[in-house]
Amino acid sequence: MRYDGPSVITAAQLRAARALASLDQRALANLAGLSLPTIQRMEASDGVVRGNVDSLTKLIGALEAAGIDLIAEGVASAGGGRGVRLRHAAVKAAPVDKRDRRGRAGRA
């Protein structure tokens, strides 16, 4: 079964959402439980992403888990158009300095 409407997510939204979440295509595929070629095909779509319901559900669930809110056409926003929003920034670990107090590199 294929899902062709109502409009859920566009290819432009998908690319923007992936960039906001700092995910490459392979990371998104892993997070969504989809293949890399499926993500590539979805991003290459013209307009609305088409796919089977299960794949679209997994994709949207993965984006939401990464902190992405999808903004549909006509939903209250400054421009009134489609978009994406980052709910929260991912916490990144601080780099570990392996130097001792004298500035010498530590042992691994």
RAZIFEN-V9213 format. One record per backbone hydrogen bond with DSSP energy under -0.5 kcal/mol. CO is the residue of the C=O (numbers start at 0). NH is the residue of the N-H. If there is no record, write none. Layout:
<<CO:NH> <CO:NH>>
This chain:
<<1:3> <2:50> <8:48> <9:13> <10:14> <11:15> <12:16> <13:17> <14:18> <15:19> <16:20> <17:22> <18:21> <23:27> <24:28> <25:29> <26:30> <27:31> <28:32> <28:33> <34:38> <35:39> <36:40> <37:41> <38:42> <39:43> <41:44> <44:46> <46:10> <50:2> <51:55> <52:56> <53:57> <54:58> <55:59> <56:60> <57:61> <58:62> <59:63> <60:64> <61:65> <62:67> <63:66> <66:86> <67:69> <68:84> <69:71> <70:82> <71:74> <79:73> <82:70> <84:68> <84:86> <89:91> <94:96> <95:97> <97:105> <99:102> <103:99>>
